[in-house]
Amino acid sequence: FISENCQREKKLAMRLKKHLKKRKKNRTINSLNTKSPANQRRFGFSFFFLSSLYRRRHLTPSSKARTNQSPKTKLKGSRKVDMLSNLSDDLLSRIVSELSTKDSIRFTSLSKRWRNIWLSVPALDLDFRDFEDEYELFEFIDKFLEFNGEQDVKRFKLIYDANEHDHDAFVLRIDDVIKRRVCDLTMLNRICAEEELVRLPVSLYSCATLVNLTLYCVVFDAPRSKLISLPRVKTMHLEAIKFDGDWILETLISSCLVLNELTIVTQPHDLLGDVICVRSKSLKIFILESMREELEGEESADRDVEIDAPKLECMSISKYQCESFIMKRIGVSKELNLDLKLDVEYDDPLDRTMISDFLSAISTVREMIISAPTIEIIRGYSEFEPLPQFSNLSHLEASFPKSTWEFLPSFLGCCPNLQSLVLEYDSLSETDEMNLFNVPQCFQSSLEFVDLKTPATVMETSTKMKLPIYFIRNCSVLKKLVVSEGSNNIIRKIKKIPKRSRLCEVVVVKQNYNVVADTFSLLSAMY
């Protein structure tokens, strides 16, 4: 049954993880193999409770089937059978492979027959905090590799935090793992001291089997030659990385011939070169996030960016501030998330040309989320040059600060086929007047959904009424208008506004004050 439904393995592994997390964490990996009666009872109860539940749901004959059986068959069918004990070692290995090494040892210690199954799993998922020191960690890795002979290590993950880093010993073990034809390599280093930098072996530059690479706070030494070849890498996540050479990052990216997804998270003390240059003929997803402001407590300029990715479909730029952001070629974009601030002079022709190329490159996007700093860039540019048409844009989420809300009609005028709009704004002052005669084309033909998110700090009745009035009176095909919850008086006034569209429904929702900002940083995975 399980062989025919391999997803059962992952589901069982996920349930095991939940139960294992409730157990008290032991200090070392060696202590996990201790088969004391107390440990057996504590873990055995939770596991066998889970396995019995699994048997009842999936392995016990139904009552309808039992009624048609003979008494002998009925007795046999109703008897509890430990199907897990009858599983083959190969199938158990596949189940255990979904667990961390720590949890797989716990699991396999339940049975003498299972005791060494975790050693046959071609994966290591280790946390330095489970070992007494660095040398115990190295000894554990050595014994694992020695036991497996020449077997491949498909997946290797290490959260590293040694008090005294032994560079040579560390590089030797990672080099051994890479030479075991590793496919998925994750290295999360918590050592930030400059004198104890964690460096990777140069053999990583030519790992022909590597598919997924995730690195945090490590150093890439310059290779002996500029020849870098990673022909199978599809996903790469780089955060707080130091490259011993300005050219290494660009060459590393371009050497990944089938790279599909690239994530770069910058931090104050990384070394990525003067320009983050992304050149890839295969890249479809690019994520760039800056953690400088969060970690330094003040605004700090990031490195300039240059992108040449003709197949790029999705891009997310978060909290990024730089002087130059050049986009030479990208594909027909499906999704863009732009939180970008450029230090530019709008009267400078070179800066305007850069912004023009940037806007032209993203003008094919279908769905876009855009922040207030990026809206400021577009508004400043529009005072000197006309904006391109976003003809493919169907969904837009935009944040308009108080200083730019009057730019809204002009910006929406560049989106003739917009269907859905989510708009955040902080305030509309009493003295400002919106030009209600400037009605964008999408109001007449396509805009069906509008969500106006107003913070609780905006209390003035006239302020909260301005934008709802604008949309209700001018949108011919509007089907739903969502407004944030306010006083009953405001809601009644909004619902009494004469609607241009007979199908328009006004929906009032509570404001969500517990919104957690999305981040792609690996920091949370290490603590």
C-alpha positions in Angstrom: 0.0 0.0 0.0 2.8 2.4 1.0 4.8 1.4 -2.1 1.9 2.4 -4.3 1.5 5.7 -2.5 4.9 7.2 -1.9 3.5 10.4 -0.4 2.7 8.3 2.7 6.4 8.4 3.5 6.6 12.1 3.6 3.4 12.4 5.6 4.6 9.8 8.2 8.0 11.6 8.4 6.2 15.0 9.0 4.2 13.4 11.8 7.3 11.9 13.3 9.0 15.3 13.3 6.1 16.8 15.3 6.4 14.1 17.9 10.1 14.3 18.0 10.2 18.0 18.6 8.3 17.5 21.8 11.1 15.5 23.3 13.8 17.1 25.4 16.8 17.9 23.3 19.9 16.0 24.2 23.3 17.6 24.1 25.2 15.2 21.8 24.4 12.9 18.9 26.0 10.0 20.8 23.5 10.3 23.6 20.7 9.8 21.1 21.8 6.2 20.5 21.6 5.4 24.2 18.8 2.9 24.6 17.9 3.5 28.2 14.5 2.1 29.3 13.3 5.7 30.2 14.2 7.0 26.7 12.6 4.0 25.1 9.4 4.5 27.1 9.1 8.2 26.4 9.8 8.1 22.7 8.2 4.6 22.2 4.9 5.8 23.5 4.7 8.8 21.2 5.8 6.9 18.2 3.7 3.8 18.6 0.7 6.0 19.4 1.3 7.6 16.0 1.9 4.3 14.2 -1.3 2.8 15.7 -3.2 5.8 14.5 -1.7 5.4 11.1 -2.7 1.7 11.0 -6.3 2.5 12.1 -6.7 5.0 9.3 -5.0 3.2 6.5 -4.2 -0.4 7.2 -7.3 -1.8 9.1 -10.0 -3.4 7.0 -13.3 -1.5 6.9 -16.3 -2.7 8.9 -18.2 -3.3 5.6 -15.4 -5.6 4.4 -15.2 -7.5 7.7 -19.0 -8.4 7.6 -18.5 -10.4 4.5 -15.6 -12.4 5.9 -15.7 -15.8 7.6 -15.2 -15.8 11.4 -11.6 -17.0 10.9 -10.9 -14.3 8.4 -12.7 -11.7 10.5 -10.5 -12.6 13.5 -7.4 -12.4 11.3 -8.5 -9.1 9.7 -9.3 -7.5 13.0 -6.0 -8.4 14.7 -3.6 -5.5 15.0 -0.7 -6.0 12.6 2.5 -3.9 13.0 2.9 -3.1 9.3 5.9 -0.8 10.0 8.0 -3.7 11.3 7.3 -5.5 8.0 8.4 -2.7 5.8 11.6 -3.3 3.8 14.8 -1.6 4.7 14.8 0.3 1.5 11.3 1.7 2.2 12.3 2.6 5.8 15.4 4.4 4.5 13.2 6.5 2.2 11.0 7.4 5.2 14.0 8.2 7.4 15.5 10.3 4.6 12.7 12.9 5.2 14.0 13.4 8.8 17.0 15.2 10.1 19.9 13.0 11.1 19.1 13.6 14.8 15.5 12.5 14.4 16.4 9.6 12.2 18.7 8.2 14.9 15.9 8.5 17.4 13.5 6.7 15.1 15.8 3.8 14.2 16.8 3.3 17.8 13.4 1.8 18.4 14.2 -1.5 16.9 17.4 -3.6 16.7 16.7 -4.3 13.0 16.4 -0.6 12.3 19.5 0.4 14.3 21.8 1.0 11.4 19.3 2.1 8.7 20.0 5.8 9.3 23.6 5.1 8.2 22.4 3.9 4.8 20.5 7.1 4.2 22.4 9.2 1.6 21.9 12.4 3.6 23.4 14.3 6.6 21.4 17.0 8.4 23.5 18.2 11.3 23.4 21.0 13.9 26.6 21.9 15.7 24.7 22.5 18.9 24.1 18.8 19.1 27.8 18.1 19.6 30.2 18.8 22.4 32.8 20.5 20.1 34.0 20.7 16.6 36.1 17.6 16.7 33.2 15.4 17.8 31.3 16.8 14.8 34.2 15.9 12.5 34.5 12.4 14.0 30.8 11.9 13.4 31.0 12.9 9.7 34.1 10.7 9.3 32.4 7.6 10.7 29.3 8.2 8.6 31.3 8.5 5.4 33.5 5.5 6.3 30.5 3.3 7.0 29.0 4.1 3.6 32.2 3.5 1.7 31.8 5.1 -1.7 28.1 5.7 -1.4 26.8 9.1 -2.7 25.8 11.8 -0.2 22.8 13.3 -1.9 21.9 15.9 0.7 24.2 17.6 3.2 23.1 20.3 5.6 25.1 21.8 8.5 24.4 24.6 10.9 27.8 25.5 12.1 28.9 27.5 15.2 32.3 26.4 16.6 34.0 28.3 19.3 37.4 27.5 17.9 37.3 27.0 14.1 39.8 24.6 12.6 40.0 25.7 9.0 41.9 22.8 7.6 39.9 20.1 9.3 36.6 21.8 8.3 37.6 22.3 4.6 38.7 18.6 4.5 35.3 17.3 5.6 33.3 19.5 3.3 35.6 18.5 0.4 34.9 14.9 1.2 31.2 15.5 1.1 31.5 17.3 -2.3 33.5 14.5 -3.7 30.7 12.1 -2.7 28.6 13.6 -5.5 26.4 15.8 -3.3 23.2 17.2 -4.9 21.8 19.4 -2.2 24.3 21.4 -0.1 23.3 23.8 2.7 25.8 25.5 4.9 24.6 27.9 7.6 27.5 29.5 9.5 26.9 31.4 12.7 30.5 32.5 13.2 30.9 36.2 12.3 34.4 36.8 13.7 36.7 38.1 11.0 39.6 36.0 12.2 37.5 32.8 12.0 36.0 33.0 8.6 34.5 29.7 7.3 35.9 29.1 3.9 34.6 26.6 1.4 36.8 24.2 -0.6 37.6 25.2 -4.2 36.3 21.8 -5.3 32.8 23.3 -5.0 33.5 25.3 -8.1 33.5 22.2 -10.2 30.9 20.0 -8.5 29.2 18.3 -11.5 26.3 16.8 -9.4 25.3 19.8 -7.4 21.6 20.9 -7.9 20.7 23.0 -4.9 23.1 25.4 -3.1 22.2 27.3 0.0 25.0 29.3 1.9 25.0 31.7 4.8 28.1 33.7 6.0 30.8 31.7 4.2 33.8 32.7 2.1 34.5 31.8 -1.5 38.3 31.8 -2.1 39.4 32.7 -5.6 39.7 29.5 -7.7 43.1 28.6 -9.1 41.8 29.3 -12.5 38.7 31.3 -13.6 37.1 28.2 -14.9 34.0 27.5 -12.9 31.5 24.8 -13.9 28.3 24.0 -12.1 26.3 22.4 -15.0 23.3 21.1 -12.9 22.7 23.8 -10.3 19.0 24.9 -10.5 18.5 26.9 -7.2 21.1 29.0 -5.4 20.6 31.1 -2.2 23.5 33.3 -1.1 23.4 35.4 2.0 26.2 37.3 3.8 28.8 35.9 1.4 32.3 37.1 1.0 34.0 36.6 -2.4 37.7 36.8 -2.6 37.5 38.6 -6.0 35.0 41.0 -7.6 34.5 38.7 -10.6 33.7 35.5 -8.7 29.9 36.2 -8.2 29.2 37.0 -11.8 31.2 34.0 -13.0 29.5 31.7 -10.5 26.1 32.7 -11.7 26.8 32.5 -15.4 28.5 29.1 -14.9 25.2 27.6 -13.7 23.8 26.7 -17.2 20.4 25.5 -16.0 19.9 28.0 -13.0 16.2 28.5 -12.4 16.0 30.4 -9.1 18.6 32.8 -7.6 18.3 34.5 -4.1 20.8 37.0 -2.9 20.4 38.6 0.6 22.9 41.3 1.3 24.3 42.2 4.8 26.6 44.9 6.1 29.8 43.0 6.1 29.5 40.9 2.9 31.8 41.2 -0.1 30.0 40.7 -3.3 32.0 43.1 -5.5 31.3 46.6 -6.7 28.3 45.5 -8.8 25.9 42.6 -8.4 25.9 41.4 -11.9 23.3 38.7 -12.8 23.9 37.3 -16.3 22.0 34.1 -17.0 20.3 32.7 -20.0 18.1 30.3 -18.0 17.2 32.2 -14.8 13.4 32.5 -14.3 13.2 33.7 -10.6 15.4 36.3 -9.0 15.1 37.5 -5.4 17.2 40.3 -4.0 16.8 41.5 -0.4 18.9 43.9 1.7 19.3 43.4 5.5 21.6 46.3 5.9 19.0 48.7 7.5 17.7 46.1 9.9 21.1 45.0 11.1 22.9 48.4 11.1 19.9 50.5 12.3 20.3 53.2 9.7 20.1 53.6 6.0 23.0 52.3 4.1 23.6 52.1 0.3 23.7 48.7 -1.3 25.7 47.7 -4.3 24.6 48.6 -7.8 22.8 46.0 -9.8 22.9 44.9 -13.4 20.6 42.2 -14.8 20.7 40.4 -18.1 18.3 37.5 -17.9 16.2 37.1 -21.1 14.0 34.3 -19.5 13.3 36.1 -16.2 9.6 35.7 -15.2 9.4 36.6 -11.5 11.5 39.1 -9.6 11.4 40.4 -6.0 13.5 43.4 -4.8 13.1 44.0 -1.1 14.3 47.0 1.0 17.1 47.7 -1.6 18.7 51.1 -2.0 21.4 51.8 -4.6 22.5 54.4 -7.1 22.2 52.3 -10.3 19.8 49.5 -11.2 20.3 48.5 -14.8 18.0 45.9 -16.5 19.3 45.0 -20.0 17.0 42.1 -20.9 14.3 40.2 -19.0 11.5 38.0 -20.2 7.8 38.7 -20.3 7.4 39.0 -16.5 4.6 37.3 -14.6 5.2 38.7 -11.1 7.2 41.6 -9.8 7.6 42.8 -6.2 9.5 46.1 -6.1 10.7 47.8 -3.0 13.5 49.8 -4.5 15.0 53.2 -3.7 17.3 54.9 -6.2 19.6 57.7 -5.3 19.2 59.6 -8.5 19.0 63.2 -9.9 16.0 63.5 -12.2 17.5 66.4 -14.1 20.5 64.2 -15.0 20.0 62.7 -18.5 22.0 59.5 -17.6 19.8 58.9 -14.5 16.6 59.4 -16.5 17.9 57.0 -19.2 18.5 54.4 -16.5 15.0 54.8 -15.1 13.5 54.7 -18.6 15.2 51.4 -19.4 14.1 50.0 -16.0 10.5 51.0 -16.6 10.5 49.7 -20.2 11.9 46.3 -19.0 9.2 45.8 -16.4 6.3 47.2 -18.5 5.4 43.6 -19.7 4.6 42.5 -16.1 1.2 40.9 -15.4 1.1 41.2 -11.6 3.0 43.8 -9.6 3.5 44.8 -6.0 5.2 48.2 -5.6 6.4 50.1 -2.5 6.2 53.8 -1.7 9.9 54.5 -2.4 9.5 53.0 -5.9 6.3 55.0 -6.5 8.4 58.1 -5.6 10.9 57.1 -8.3 8.2 56.8 -10.9 6.5 60.0 -9.9 9.8 61.9 -10.1 10.6 60.5 -13.5 7.1 61.3 -14.8 7.7 65.0 -14.2 10.4 65.0 -17.0 9.4 62.1 -19.3 6.2 60.2 -20.2 5.6 56.8 -18.6 5.5 53.6 -20.6 2.2 51.7 -20.9 1.8 48.6 -18.7 -0.6 47.0 -21.1 -0.3 43.4 -19.6 -0.8 44.5 -16.0 -4.0 42.9 -14.5 -3.2 43.0 -10.8 -1.5 45.9 -8.9 -0.7 46.3 -5.2 0.7 49.8 -4.5 1.6 51.8 -1.4 1.1 55.6 -1.9 2.5 57.9 0.8 0.9 61.2 1.5 3.2 63.1 -0.9 2.3 61.1 -4.0 -1.4 60.2 -3.8 -2.3 62.8 -6.3 -0.1 60.8 -8.8 -2.5 57.9 -8.6 -4.8 58.8 -11.6 -1.8 59.4 -13.8 -0.2 56.1 -12.9 -3.4 54.1 -13.3 -3.7 55.8 -16.7 -0.7 53.7 -17.8 -2.5 50.5 -16.9 -5.3 50.2 -19.4 -6.2 46.6 -18.7 -6.0 46.6 -14.9 -8.6 44.3 -13.3 -7.6 44.2 -9.6 -6.2 47.0 -7.4 -5.0 46.9 -3.8 -4.1 50.3 -2.6 -2.4 51.3 0.7 -2.2 55.0 1.7 -1.4 56.7 4.9 -3.2 60.0 4.8 -5.0 62.5 2.5 -4.8 66.0 3.9 -7.9 68.2 4.1 -6.4 70.8 1.8 -5.6 68.4 -1.0 -8.0 68.0 -3.9 -8.2 65.1 -6.3 -8.9 65.8 -9.9 -12.1 63.7 -10.3 -12.2 64.6 -14.0 -9.1 62.5 -14.7 -10.6 59.1 -15.2 -8.2 56.3 -16.3 -9.2 54.0 -19.2 -9.2 50.9 -16.9 -12.1 52.5 -14.9 -14.3 52.3 -18.0 -13.3 48.9 -19.3 -11.6 46.5 -16.9 -11.3 47.4 -13.2 -13.5 45.1 -11.2 -12.0 44.9 -7.8 -10.5 47.6 -5.5 -9.2 47.1 -1.9 -8.5 50.3 0.0 -6.2 49.7 3.0 -6.3 52.7 5.4 -4.3 52.7 8.6 -6.2 53.3 11.9 -4.3 56.6 12.3 -6.4 58.1 9.5 -9.4 59.3 11.5 -10.7 62.3 9.5 -14.1 61.5 7.8 -13.4 63.5 4.7 -10.0 61.9 4.3 -11.4 58.4 4.4 -14.2 59.4 2.0 -12.1 60.8 -0.8 -10.8 57.6 -2.5 -13.9 55.5 -2.1 -15.9 58.3 -3.7 -13.4 58.5 -6.6 -13.7 54.8 -7.4 -17.5 54.3 -6.8 -18.4 57.3 -9.0 -16.1 56.6 -11.9 -15.6 52.8 -12.3 -18.2 51.5 -14.8 -17.5 47.8 -14.3 -16.5 47.7 -10.6 -17.9 44.6 -8.8 -16.4 44.9 -5.3 -14.9 47.7 -3.3 -13.3 46.7 0.0 -12.7 49.4 2.6 -11.1 49.3 6.1 -13.3 49.3 9.1 -14.1 52.8 10.5 -16.8 54.5 12.3 -20.4 53.6 11.5 -21.0 57.1 10.2 -18.3 56.8 7.6 -19.5 53.4 6.4 -23.1 54.6 6.0 -21.9 57.6 4.0 -19.8 55.3 1.7 -22.7 53.0 1.1 -25.0 55.8 0.2 -22.7 57.2 -2.6 -24.3 56.8 -6.0 -22.6 54.0 -7.9 -21.5 54.1 -11.5 -21.7 50.3 -11.6 -24.9 48.6 -10.6 -23.0 45.5 -9.7 -20.7 47.2 -7.2 -20.7 45.8 -3.7 -19.1 47.6 -0.8 -17.4 45.3 1.7 -16.1 46.4 5.1 -13.2 44.5 6.7 -11.2 44.8 9.9 -7.7 46.1 9.6 -5.0 43.5 10.2 -2.5 45.0 12.6 -0.3 41.8 13.0 1.1 41.7 9.5 4.6 40.2 9.5 6.9 41.4 6.7 8.0 38.7 4.4 11.7 38.0 4.4 14.0 35.6 2.5 16.8 35.7 5.1 18.1 32.5 6.6 18.5 34.0 10.0 15.4 32.5 11.4 16.4 29.0 10.3 19.5 29.1 12.5 18.0 30.2 15.8 
